[in-house]
Amino acid sequence: MVPAEVSALGTYAYDLADVLRNALGSAAKEVDRTCGSDWRSTASKSFAKGWDECRVNGEAIIDALTTMANSLGVTAETHAGADNQFAAELKSSSLDLPPL
């Protein structure tokens, strides 16, 4: 595992979640504006119900993506810390190893 690559993937996932969150928010404003106008019919009620389901599930996906991004960052930091600690322990080892 390359910690920098895992961290970069976490950053990408977080940025993607941010873009998706903004896009969903913009779409929600447009839908609210449309559904809040004079559009009153069976079709408008069906559309509003479908949109609400889409919005709720979209938010759940975005939240999961954000959680994954945070986990990737923590994983990379933890691995890098353990790797650095192991390297420090090897340097202070009583073994007489040749330099790399």
Gaussian input, Z-matrix of N, CA and C with variables (Angstrom, degrees):
# hf/3-21g

backbone

0 1
 N
 C     1     B1
 C     2     B2     1     A1
 N     3     B3     2     A2     1     D1
 C     4     B4     3     A3     2     D2
 C     5     B5     4     A4     3     D3
 N     6     B6     5     A5     4     D4
 C     7     B7     6     A6     5     D5
 C     8     B8     7     A7     6     D6
 N     9     B9     8     A8     7     D7
 C    10    B10     9     A9     8     D8
 C    11    B11    10    A10     9     D9
 N    12    B12    11    A11    10    D10
 C    13    B13    12    A12    11    D11
 C    14    B14    13    A13    12    D12
 N    15    B15    14    A14    13    D13
 C    16    B16    15    A15    14    D14
 C    17    B17    16    A16    15    D15
 N    18    B18    17    A17    16    D16
 C    19    B19    18    A18    17    D17
 C    20    B20    19    A19    18    D18
 N    21    B21    20    A20    19    D19
 C    22    B22    21    A21    20    D20
 C    23    B23    22    A22    21    D21
 N    24    B24    23    A23    22    D22
 C    25    B25    24    A24    23    D23
 C    26    B26    25    A25    24    D24
 N    27    B27    26    A26    25    D25
 C    28    B28    27    A27    26    D26
 C    29    B29    28    A28    27    D27
 N    30    B30    29    A29    28    D28
 C    31    B31    30    A30    29    D29
 C    32    B32    31    A31    30    D30
 N    33    B33    32    A32    31    D31
 C    34    B34    33    A33    32    D32
 C    35    B35    34    A34    33    D33
 N    36    B36    35    A35    34    D34
 C    37    B37    36    A36    35    D35
 C    38    B38    37    A37    36    D36
 N    39    B39    38    A38    37    D37
 C    40    B40    39    A39    38    D38
 C    41    B41    40    A40    39    D39
 N    42    B42    41    A41    40    D40
 C    43    B43    42    A42    41    D41
 C    44    B44    43    A43    42    D42
 N    45    B45    44    A44    43    D43
 C    46    B46    45    A45    44    D44
 C    47    B47    46    A46    45    D45
 N    48    B48    47    A47    46    D46
 C    49    B49    48    A48    47    D47
 C    50    B50    49    A49    48    D48
 N    51    B51    50    A50    49    D49
 C    52    B52    51    A51    50    D50
 C    53    B53    52    A52    51    D51
 N    54    B54    53    A53    52    D52
 C    55    B55    54    A54    53    D53
 C    56    B56    55    A55    54    D54
 N    57    B57    56    A56    55    D55
 C    58    B58    57    A57    56    D56
 C    59    B59    58    A58    57    D57
 N    60    B60    59    A59    58    D58
 C    61    B61    60    A60    59    D59
 C    62    B62    61    A61    60    D60
 N    63    B63    62    A62    61    D61
 C    64    B64    63    A63    62    D62
 C    65    B65    64    A64    63    D63
 N    66    B66    65    A65    64    D64
 C    67    B67    66    A66    65    D65
 C    68    B68    67    A67    66    D66
 N    69    B69    68    A68    67    D67
 C    70    B70    69    A69    68    D68
 C    71    B71    70    A70    69    D69
 N    72    B72    71    A71    70    D70
 C    73    B73    72    A72    71    D71
 C    74    B74    73    A73    72    D72
 N    75    B75    74    A74    73    D73
 C    76    B76    75    A75    74    D74
 C    77    B77    76    A76    75    D75
 N    78    B78    77    A77    76    D76
 C    79    B79    78    A78    77    D77
 C    80    B80    79    A79    78    D78
 N    81    B81    80    A80    79    D79
 C    82    B82    81    A81    80    D80
 C    83    B83    82    A82    81    D81
 N    84    B84    83    A83    82    D82
 C    85    B85    84    A84    83    D83
 C    86    B86    85    A85    84    D84
 N    87    B87    86    A86    85    D85
 C    88    B88    87    A87    86    D86
 C    89    B89    88    A88    87    D87
 N    90    B90    89    A89    88    D88
 C    91    B91    90    A90    89    D89
 C    92    B92    91    A91    90    D90
 N    93    B93    92    A92    91    D91
 C    94    B94    93    A93    92    D92
 C    95    B95    94    A94    93    D93
 N    96    B96    95    A95    94    D94
 C    97    B97    96    A96    95    D95
 C    98    B98    97    A97    96    D96
 N    99    B99    98    A98    97    D97
 C   100   B100    99    A99    98    D98
 C   101   B101   100   A100    99    D99
 N   102   B102   101   A101   100   D100
 C   103   B103   102   A102   101   D101
 C   104   B104   103   A103   102   D102
 N   105   B105   104   A104   103   D103
 C   106   B106   105   A105   104   D104
 C   107   B107   106   A106   105   D105
 N   108   B108   107   A107   106   D106
 C   109   B109   108   A108   107   D107
 C   110   B110   109   A109   108   D108
 N   111   B111   110   A110   109   D109
 C   112   B112   111   A111   110   D110
 C   113   B113   112   A112   111   D111
 N   114   B114   113   A113   112   D112
 C   115   B115   114   A114   113   D113
 C   116   B116   115   A115   114   D114
 N   117   B117   116   A116   115   D115
 C   118   B118   117   A117   116   D116
 C   119   B119   118   A118   117   D117
 N   120   B120   119   A119   118   D118
 C   121   B121   120   A120   119   D119
 C   122   B122   121   A121   120   D120
 N   123   B123   122   A122   121   D121
 C   124   B124   123   A123   122   D122
 C   125   B125   124   A124   123   D123
 N   126   B126   125   A125   124   D124
 C   127   B127   126   A126   125   D125
 C   128   B128   127   A127   126   D126
 N   129   B129   128   A128   127   D127
 C   130   B130   129   A129   128   D128
 C   131   B131   130   A130   129   D129
 N   132   B132   131   A131   130   D130
 C   133   B133   132   A132   131   D131
 C   134   B134   133   A133   132   D132
 N   135   B135   134   A134   133   D133
 C   136   B136   135   A135   134   D134
 C   137   B137   136   A136   135   D135
 N   138   B138   137   A137   136   D136
 C   139   B139   138   A138   137   D137
 C   140   B140   139   A139   138   D138
 N   141   B141   140   A140   139   D139
 C   142   B142   141   A141   140   D140
 C   143   B143   142   A142   141   D141
 N   144   B144   143   A143   142   D142
 C   145   B145   144   A144   143   D143
 C   146   B146   145   A145   144   D144
 N   147   B147   146   A146   145   D145
 C   148   B148   147   A147   146   D146
 C   149   B149   148   A148   147   D147
 N   150   B150   149   A149   148   D148
 C   151   B151   150   A150   149   D149
 C   152   B152   151   A151   150   D150
 N   153   B153   152   A152   151   D151
 C   154   B154   153   A153   152   D152
 C   155   B155   154   A154   153   D153
 N   156   B156   155   A155   154   D154
 C   157   B157   156   A156   155   D155
 C   158   B158   157   A157   156   D156
 N   159   B159   158   A158   157   D157
 C   160   B160   159   A159   158   D158
 C   161   B161   160   A160   159   D159
 N   162   B162   161   A161   160   D160
 C   163   B163   162   A162   161   D161
 C   164   B164   163   A163   162   D162
 N   165   B165   164   A164   163   D163
 C   166   B166   165   A165   164   D164
 C   167   B167   166   A166   165   D165
 N   168   B168   167   A167   166   D166
 C   169   B169   168   A168   167   D167
 C   170   B170   169   A169   168   D168
 N   171   B171   170   A170   169   D169
 C   172   B172   171   A171   170   D170
 C   173   B173   172   A172   171   D171
 N   174   B174   173   A173   172   D172
 C   175   B175   174   A174   173   D173
 C   176   B176   175   A175   174   D174
 N   177   B177   176   A176   175   D175
 C   178   B178   177   A177   176   D176
 C   179   B179   178   A178   177   D177
 N   180   B180   179   A179   178   D178
 C   181   B181   180   A180   179   D179
 C   182   B182   181   A181   180   D180
 N   183   B183   182   A182   181   D181
 C   184   B184   183   A183   182   D182
 C   185   B185   184   A184   183   D183
 N   186   B186   185   A185   184   D184
 C   187   B187   186   A186   185   D185
 C   188   B188   187   A187   186   D186
 N   189   B189   188   A188   187   D187
 C   190   B190   189   A189   188   D188
 C   191   B191   190   A190   189   D189
 N   192   B192   191   A191   190   D190
 C   193   B193   192   A192   191   D191
 C   194   B194   193   A193   192   D192
 N   195   B195   194   A194   193   D193
 C   196   B196   195   A195   194   D194
 C   197   B197   196   A196   195   D195
 N   198   B198   197   A197   196   D196
 C   199   B199   198   A198   197   D197
 C   200   B200   199   A199   198   D198
 N   201   B201   200   A200   199   D199
 C   202   B202   201   A201   200   D200
 C   203   B203   202   A202   201   D201
 N   204   B204   203   A203   202   D202
 C   205   B205   204   A204   203   D203
 C   206   B206   205   A205   204   D204
 N   207   B207   206   A206   205   D205
 C   208   B208   207   A207   206   D206
 C   209   B209   208   A208   207   D207
 N   210   B210   209   A209   208   D208
 C   211   B211   210   A210   209   D209
 C   212   B212   211   A211   210   D210
 N   213   B213   212   A212   211   D211
 C   214   B214   213   A213   212   D212
 C   215   B215   214   A214   213   D213
 N   216   B216   215   A215   214   D214
 C   217   B217   216   A216   215   D215
 C   218   B218   217   A217   216   D216
 N   219   B219   218   A218   217   D217
 C   220   B220   219   A219   218   D218
 C   221   B221   220   A220   219   D219
 N   222   B222   221   A221   220   D220
 C   223   B223   222   A222   221   D221
 C   224   B224   223   A223   222   D222
 N   225   B225   224   A224   223   D223
 C   226   B226   225   A225   224   D224
 C   227   B227   226   A226   225   D225
 N   228   B228   227   A227   226   D226
 C   229   B229   228   A228   227   D227
 C   230   B230   229   A229   228   D228
 N   231   B231   230   A230   229   D229
 C   232   B232   231   A231   230   D230
 C   233   B233   232   A232   231   D231
 N   234   B234   233   A233   232   D232
 C   235   B235   234   A234   233   D233
 C   236   B236   235   A235   234   D234
 N   237   B237   236   A236   235   D235
 C   238   B238   237   A237   236   D236
 C   239   B239   238   A238   237   D237
 N   240   B240   239   A239   238   D238
 C   241   B241   240   A240   239   D239
 C   242   B242   241   A241   240   D240
 N   243   B243   242   A242   241   D241
 C   244   B244   243   A243   242   D242
 C   245   B245   244   A244   243   D243
 N   246   B246   245   A245   244   D244
 C   247   B247   246   A246   245   D245
 C   248   B248   247   A247   246   D246
 N   249   B249   248   A248   247   D247
 C   250   B250   249   A249   248   D248
 C   251   B251   250   A250   249   D249
 N   252   B252   251   A251   250   D250
 C   253   B253   252   A252   251   D251
 C   254   B254   253   A253   252   D252
 N   255   B255   254   A254   253   D253
 C   256   B256   255   A255   254   D254
 C   257   B257   256   A256   255   D255
 N   258   B258   257   A257   256   D256
 C   259   B259   258   A258   257   D257
 C   260   B260   259   A259   258   D258
 N   261   B261   260   A260   259   D259
 C   262   B262   261   A261   260   D260
 C   263   B263   262   A262   261   D261
 N   264   B264   263   A263   262   D262
 C   265   B265   264   A264   263   D263
 C   266   B266   265   A265   264   D264
 N   267   B267   266   A266   265   D265
 C   268   B268   267   A267   266   D266
 C   269   B269   268   A268   267   D267
 N   270   B270   269   A269   268   D268
 C   271   B271   270   A270   269   D269
 C   272   B272   271   A271   270   D270
 N   273   B273   272   A272   271   D271
 C   274   B274   273   A273   272   D272
 C   275   B275   274   A274   273   D273
 N   276   B276   275   A275   274   D274
 C   277   B277   276   A276   275   D275
 C   278   B278   277   A277   276   D276
 N   279   B279   278   A278   277   D277
 C   280   B280   279   A279   278   D278
 C   281   B281   280   A280   279   D279
 N   282   B282   281   A281   280   D280
 C   283   B283   282   A282   281   D281
 C   284   B284   283   A283   282   D282
 N   285   B285   284   A284   283   D283
 C   286   B286   285   A285   284   D284
 C   287   B287   286   A286   285   D285
 N   288   B288   287   A287   286   D286
 C   289   B289   288   A288   287   D287
 C   290   B290   289   A289   288   D288
 N   291   B291   290   A290   289   D289
 C   292   B292   291   A291   290   D290
 C   293   B293   292   A292   291   D291
 N   294   B294   293   A293   292   D292
 C   295   B295   294   A294   293   D293
 C   296   B296   295   A295   294   D294
 N   297   B297   296   A296   295   D295
 C   298   B298   297   A297   296   D296
 C   299   B299   298   A298   297   D297

   B1=1.4412
   B2=1.5240
   B3=1.3082
   B4=1.4604
   B5=1.5309
   B6=1.3414
   B7=1.4627
   B8=1.5289
   B9=1.3174
   B10=1.4695
   B11=1.5252
   B12=1.3360
   B13=1.4666
   B14=1.5275
   B15=1.3220
   B16=1.4653
   B17=1.5228
   B18=1.3194
   B19=1.4611
   B20=1.5249
   B21=1.3331
   B22=1.4695
   B23=1.5255
   B24=1.3187
   B25=1.4666
   B26=1.5287
   B27=1.3224
   B28=1.4603
   B29=1.5171
   B30=1.3264
   B31=1.4677
   B32=1.5169
   B33=1.3290
   B34=1.4633
   B35=1.5297
   B36=1.3334
   B37=1.4661
   B38=1.5234
   B39=1.3294
   B40=1.4649
   B41=1.5287
   B42=1.3339
   B43=1.4706
   B44=1.5263
   B45=1.3233
   B46=1.4632
   B47=1.5275
   B48=1.3197
   B49=1.4690
   B50=1.5220
   B51=1.3243
   B52=1.4628
   B53=1.5273
   B54=1.3320
   B55=1.4710
   B56=1.5288
   B57=1.3242
   B58=1.4651
   B59=1.5263
   B60=1.3335
   B61=1.4683
   B62=1.5326
   B63=1.3318
   B64=1.4700
   B65=1.5275
   B66=1.3287
   B67=1.4701
   B68=1.5261
   B69=1.3203
   B70=1.4596
   B71=1.5279
   B72=1.3254
   B73=1.4580
   B74=1.5181
   B75=1.3371
   B76=1.4701
   B77=1.5212
   B78=1.3219
   B79=1.4666
   B80=1.5251
   B81=1.3229
   B82=1.4662
   B83=1.5260
   B84=1.3254
   B85=1.4711
   B86=1.5215
   B87=1.3308
   B88=1.4688
   B89=1.5304
   B90=1.3115
   B91=1.4637
   B92=1.5281
   B93=1.3229
   B94=1.4651
   B95=1.5243
   B96=1.3156
   B97=1.4618
   B98=1.5327
   B99=1.3174
   B100=1.4689
   B101=1.5273
   B102=1.3173
   B103=1.4702
   B104=1.5274
   B105=1.3158
   B106=1.4522
   B107=1.5137
   B108=1.3287
   B109=1.4634
   B110=1.5237
   B111=1.2926
   B112=1.4673
   B113=1.5288
   B114=1.3038
   B115=1.4606
   B116=1.5260
   B117=1.3011
   B118=1.4624
   B119=1.5247
   B120=1.3016
   B121=1.4615
   B122=1.5217
   B123=1.3105
   B124=1.4619
   B125=1.5217
   B126=1.3375
   B127=1.4667
   B128=1.5250
   B129=1.3285
   B130=1.4670
   B131=1.5252
   B132=1.3241
   B133=1.4670
   B134=1.5242
   B135=1.3214
   B136=1.4697
   B137=1.5207
   B138=1.3343
   B139=1.4626
   B140=1.5257
   B141=1.3360
   B142=1.4628
   B143=1.5282
   B144=1.3230
   B145=1.4660
   B146=1.5339
   B147=1.3293
   B148=1.4664
   B149=1.5167
   B150=1.3206
   B151=1.4666
   B152=1.5245
   B153=1.3285
   B154=1.4585
   B155=1.5256
   B156=1.3266
   B157=1.4658
   B158=1.5280
   B159=1.3130
   B160=1.4699
   B161=1.5305
   B162=1.3250
   B163=1.4648
   B164=1.5264
   B165=1.3260
   B166=1.4676
   B167=1.5279
   B168=1.3298
   B169=1.4663
   B170=1.5222
   B171=1.3244
   B172=1.4610
   B173=1.5177
   B174=1.3264
   B175=1.4683
   B176=1.5246
   B177=1.3278
   B178=1.4702
   B179=1.5299
   B180=1.3274
   B181=1.4655
   B182=1.5244
   B183=1.3198
   B184=1.4639
   B185=1.5282
   B186=1.3256
   B187=1.4660
   B188=1.5258
   B189=1.3312
   B190=1.4696
   B191=1.5252
   B192=1.3266
   B193=1.4634
   B194=1.5273
   B195=1.3247
   B196=1.4643
   B197=1.5279
   B198=1.3191
   B199=1.4666
   B200=1.5268
   B201=1.3328
   B202=1.4582
   B203=1.5277
   B204=1.3357
   B205=1.4654
   B206=1.5221
   B207=1.3224
   B208=1.4663
   B209=1.5215
   B210=1.3208
   B211=1.4645
   B212=1.5213
   B213=1.3152
   B214=1.4675
   B215=1.5205
   B216=1.3240
   B217=1.4632
   B218=1.5131
   B219=1.3272
   B220=1.4618
   B221=1.5229
   B222=1.3245
   B223=1.4629
   B224=1.5229
   B225=1.3241
   B226=1.4645
   B227=1.5255
   B228=1.3328
   B229=1.4661
   B230=1.5265
   B231=1.3231
   B232=1.4631
   B233=1.5212
   B234=1.3295
   B235=1.4629
   B236=1.5285
   B237=1.3204
   B238=1.4658
   B239=1.5249
   B240=1.3314
   B241=1.4641
   B242=1.5168
   B243=1.3208
   B244=1.4663
   B245=1.5215
   B246=1.3181
   B247=1.4605
   B248=1.5291
   B249=1.3239
   B250=1.4693
   B251=1.5248
   B252=1.3273
   B253=1.4581
   B254=1.5282
   B255=1.3222
   B256=1.4620
   B257=1.5284
   B258=1.3230
   B259=1.4674
   B260=1.5261
   B261=1.3254
   B262=1.4638
   B263=1.5260
   B264=1.3276
   B265=1.4617
   B266=1.5233
   B267=1.3129
   B268=1.4659
   B269=1.5230
   B270=1.3327
   B271=1.4717
   B272=1.5222
   B273=1.3298
   B274=1.4638
   B275=1.5320
   B276=1.3146
   B277=1.4548
   B278=1.5238
   B279=1.3143
   B280=1.4639
   B281=1.5264
   B282=1.3222
   B283=1.4608
   B284=1.5200
   B285=1.2848
   B286=1.4619
   B287=1.5282
   B288=1.3341
   B289=1.4584
   B290=1.5225
   B291=1.3292
   B292=1.4644
   B293=1.5339
   B294=1.3294
   B295=1.4663
   B296=1.5210
   B297=1.3076
   B298=1.4650
   B299=1.4841
   A1=108.67
   A2=115.55
   A3=121.34
   A4=107.27
   A5=117.43
   A6=120.18
   A7=114.05
   A8=117.59
   A9=119.84
   A10=111.05
   A11=116.67
   A12=119.95
   A13=111.43
   A14=116.52
   A15=120.20
   A16=109.53
   A17=116.03
   A18=120.60
   A19=110.98
   A20=117.04
   A21=120.99
   A22=110.61
   A23=117.00
   A24=120.73
   A25=110.49
   A26=116.46
   A27=120.57
   A28=111.75
   A29=116.87
   A30=121.26
   A31=110.54
   A32=116.82
   A33=120.96
   A34=110.60
   A35=116.50
   A36=120.54
   A37=110.70
   A38=116.95
   A39=120.32
   A40=110.75
   A41=116.71
   A42=120.46
   A43=110.90
   A44=116.82
   A45=121.04
   A46=110.64
   A47=116.70
   A48=120.44
   A49=110.71
   A50=116.89
   A51=121.04
   A52=111.05
   A53=117.03
   A54=121.24
   A55=110.03
   A56=116.59
   A57=120.55
   A58=111.62
   A59=116.55
   A60=120.34
   A61=110.30
   A62=116.55
   A63=120.39
   A64=111.57
   A65=116.69
   A66=120.37
   A67=110.87
   A68=116.81
   A69=120.31
   A70=110.54
   A71=116.63
   A72=120.48
   A73=112.17
   A74=116.66
   A75=120.78
   A76=110.97
   A77=115.96
   A78=119.74
   A79=110.34
   A80=116.84
   A81=120.68
   A82=110.98
   A83=116.58
   A84=119.89
   A85=110.99
   A86=116.32
   A87=120.49
   A88=111.30
   A89=116.16
   A90=119.86
   A91=110.08
   A92=116.92
   A93=119.86
   A94=110.92
   A95=115.67
   A96=120.39
   A97=110.13
   A98=116.61
   A99=121.02
   A100=111.37
   A101=115.68
   A102=119.30
   A103=112.07
   A104=116.74
   A105=119.93
   A106=113.13
   A107=117.01
   A108=120.55
   A109=109.62
   A110=116.52
   A111=121.43
   A112=113.28
   A113=117.94
   A114=120.63
   A115=108.74
   A116=116.19
   A117=122.11
   A118=108.33
   A119=115.93
   A120=120.93
   A121=108.50
   A122=114.97
   A123=120.13
   A124=109.79
   A125=115.90
   A126=120.42
   A127=110.85
   A128=117.60
   A129=119.93
   A130=110.72
   A131=117.01
   A132=120.48
   A133=110.73
   A134=116.65
   A135=120.92
   A136=110.84
   A137=115.46
   A138=119.87
   A139=110.46
   A140=116.73
   A141=120.85
   A142=111.09
   A143=116.70
   A144=120.59
   A145=110.46
   A146=116.51
   A147=120.59
   A148=112.05
   A149=116.55
   A150=120.69
   A151=110.44
   A152=116.93
   A153=120.31
   A154=110.66
   A155=116.52
   A156=120.83
   A157=110.67
   A158=116.52
   A159=121.64
   A160=110.72
   A161=116.55
   A162=121.33
   A163=111.10
   A164=116.79
   A165=120.88
   A166=110.63
   A167=117.06
   A168=120.16
   A169=111.50
   A170=117.24
   A171=120.55
   A172=111.36
   A173=116.38
   A174=120.34
   A175=110.98
   A176=117.00
   A177=120.63
   A178=110.91
   A179=116.59
   A180=120.58
   A181=110.30
   A182=116.62
   A183=120.88
   A184=110.42
   A185=117.42
   A186=120.64
   A187=111.13
   A188=117.11
   A189=120.88
   A190=110.82
   A191=116.65
   A192=120.83
   A193=110.46
   A194=116.89
   A195=121.20
   A196=110.55
   A197=117.04
   A198=121.22
   A199=110.55
   A200=116.46
   A201=120.73
   A202=110.54
   A203=116.85
   A204=120.97
   A205=110.49
   A206=116.52
   A207=120.24
   A208=111.17
   A209=117.10
   A210=121.10
   A211=111.41
   A212=117.22
   A213=120.24
   A214=110.72
   A215=116.95
   A216=120.35
   A217=111.63
   A218=117.00
   A219=121.60
   A220=110.06
   A221=117.28
   A222=121.39
   A223=110.84
   A224=116.65
   A225=120.61
   A226=110.80
   A227=116.71
   A228=120.44
   A229=111.08
   A230=116.68
   A231=121.22
   A232=110.55
   A233=116.45
   A234=120.25
   A235=110.68
   A236=117.21
   A237=120.58
   A238=110.24
   A239=117.06
   A240=120.62
   A241=111.80
   A242=117.02
   A243=120.99
   A244=110.56
   A245=116.60
   A246=121.35
   A247=110.55
   A248=116.42
   A249=120.49
   A250=110.99
   A251=117.41
   A252=121.10
   A253=110.14
   A254=116.99
   A255=121.14
   A256=110.43
   A257=116.77
   A258=120.71
   A259=110.58
   A260=117.25
   A261=120.74
   A262=110.65
   A263=116.55
   A264=120.29
   A265=111.01
   A266=117.35
   A267=120.14
   A268=111.35
   A269=116.51
   A270=120.12
   A271=111.17
   A272=116.42
   A273=119.51
   A274=111.85
   A275=116.86
   A276=121.71
   A277=110.33
   A278=115.37
   A279=120.16
   A280=111.77
   A281=116.58
   A282=119.54
   A283=109.26
   A284=116.56
   A285=120.89
   A286=107.83
   A287=115.34
   A288=120.81
   A289=110.40
   A290=116.88
   A291=119.08
   A292=109.60
   A293=117.58
   A294=119.94
   A295=110.60
   A296=115.53
   A297=120.37
   A298=111.24
   D1=134.49
   D2=177.35
   D3=-105.32
   D4=107.60
   D5=-174.93
   D6=-54.08
   D7=-38.53
   D8=-179.18
   D9=-63.52
   D10=-37.80
   D11=179.54
   D12=-71.19
   D13=-38.19
   D14=177.61
   D15=-65.60
   D16=-42.66
   D17=177.71
   D18=-62.99
   D19=-40.92
   D20=178.31
   D21=-63.79
   D22=-39.06
   D23=176.99
   D24=-64.32
   D25=-40.44
   D26=176.57
   D27=-62.23
   D28=-41.61
   D29=177.50
   D30=-63.76
   D31=-42.83
   D32=178.65
   D33=-61.40
   D34=-45.47
   D35=-179.87
   D36=-63.32
   D37=-39.75
   D38=179.01
   D39=-66.17
   D40=-44.00
   D41=178.18
   D42=-62.38
   D43=-40.84
   D44=178.12
   D45=-62.83
   D46=-43.09
   D47=177.85
   D48=-61.31
   D49=-38.66
   D50=179.01
   D51=-65.07
   D52=-43.69
   D53=178.17
   D54=-62.85
   D55=-44.96
   D56=179.64
   D57=-64.30
   D58=-39.31
   D59=178.92
   D60=-62.68
   D61=-43.58
   D62=178.32
   D63=-64.98
   D64=-41.35
   D65=179.69
   D66=-65.13
   D67=-42.53
   D68=178.69
   D69=-64.66
   D70=-38.71
   D71=177.64
   D72=-64.05
   D73=-41.81
   D74=177.60
   D75=-64.13
   D76=-43.90
   D77=178.72
   D78=-62.89
   D79=-39.39
   D80=-179.90
   D81=-62.01
   D82=-40.28
   D83=178.04
   D84=-62.29
   D85=-43.13
   D86=179.35
   D87=-64.91
   D88=-43.50
   D89=-179.93
   D90=-65.95
   D91=-42.76
   D92=178.65
   D93=-61.33
   D94=-39.60
   D95=178.52
   D96=-64.50
   D97=-43.28
   D98=-179.26
   D99=-68.65
   D100=-48.12
   D101=-177.83
   D102=-72.89
   D103=-22.55
   D104=179.63
   D105=-85.24
   D106=-5.32
   D107=-179.85
   D108=-83.36
   D109=-149.54
   D110=-176.51
   D111=-86.16
   D112=10.09
   D113=-178.42
   D114=-78.30
   D115=99.39
   D116=-179.41
   D117=-128.91
   D118=110.15
   D119=178.89
   D120=-167.53
   D121=176.77
   D122=175.57
   D123=-62.54
   D124=-39.36
   D125=179.46
   D126=-63.14
   D127=-40.65
   D128=-179.24
   D129=-65.52
   D130=-37.83
   D131=178.44
   D132=-66.75
   D133=-41.43
   D134=178.00
   D135=-64.78
   D136=-42.85
   D137=178.87
   D138=-62.22
   D139=-46.06
   D140=-179.28
   D141=-60.73
   D142=-40.18
   D143=178.68
   D144=-64.81
   D145=-45.63
   D146=178.45
   D147=-64.07
   D148=-40.51
   D149=179.42
   D150=-64.23
   D151=-42.72
   D152=-179.65
   D153=-60.14
   D154=-41.92
   D155=177.50
   D156=-63.67
   D157=-42.81
   D158=178.74
   D159=-62.56
   D160=-44.77
   D161=-178.44
   D162=-64.49
   D163=-47.07
   D164=-178.99
   D165=-61.50
   D166=-45.96
   D167=179.76
   D168=-69.19
   D169=-35.38
   D170=175.42
   D171=-61.69
   D172=-42.88
   D173=177.80
   D174=-63.17
   D175=-38.16
   D176=178.68
   D177=-64.63
   D178=-41.13
   D179=178.51
   D180=-65.13
   D181=-43.74
   D182=179.88
   D183=-63.69
   D184=-41.61
   D185=177.02
   D186=-61.95
   D187=-41.38
   D188=178.66
   D189=-64.97
   D190=-39.38
   D191=178.51
   D192=-65.12
   D193=-40.05
   D194=177.73
   D195=-64.88
   D196=-42.34
   D197=177.69
   D198=-61.95
   D199=-43.14
   D200=178.48
   D201=-62.70
   D202=-41.86
   D203=179.39
   D204=-61.35
   D205=-44.55
   D206=178.46
   D207=-63.48
   D208=-41.14
   D209=179.51
   D210=-64.12
   D211=-39.73
   D212=178.78
   D213=-63.65
   D214=-40.10
   D215=178.22
   D216=-64.74
   D217=-43.45
   D218=179.25
   D219=-65.44
   D220=-41.89
   D221=178.97
   D222=-60.81
   D223=-44.84
   D224=-179.69
   D225=-63.65
   D226=-43.39
   D227=-179.85
   D228=-65.20
   D229=-42.36
   D230=-179.82
   D231=-63.93
   D232=-45.32
   D233=-179.93
   D234=-64.08
   D235=-43.26
   D236=179.66
   D237=-62.81
   D238=-40.96
   D239=178.55
   D240=-63.30
   D241=-44.45
   D242=178.92
   D243=-65.07
   D244=-39.66
   D245=179.26
   D246=-64.31
   D247=-43.26
   D248=179.10
   D249=-66.01
   D250=-39.20
   D251=178.64
   D252=-64.47
   D253=-43.40
   D254=178.86
   D255=-62.74
   D256=-41.91
   D257=179.02
   D258=-62.87
   D259=-40.80
   D260=179.06
   D261=-64.93
   D262=-39.05
   D263=178.60
   D264=-65.65
   D265=-36.87
   D266=178.03
   D267=-66.45
   D268=-37.49
   D269=179.46
   D270=-64.79
   D271=-34.53
   D272=-177.87
   D273=-92.91
   D274=11.11
   D275=-179.26
   D276=-69.15
   D277=151.41
   D278=178.06
   D279=-80.23
   D280=-4.03
   D281=177.55
   D282=-70.91
   D283=141.61
   D284=178.13
   D285=-96.74
   D286=82.48
   D287=-177.08
   D288=-94.65
   D289=144.70
   D290=177.00
   D291=-71.69
   D292=151.59
   D293=178.38
   D294=-65.57
   D295=153.72
   D296=179.61
   D297=-78.38

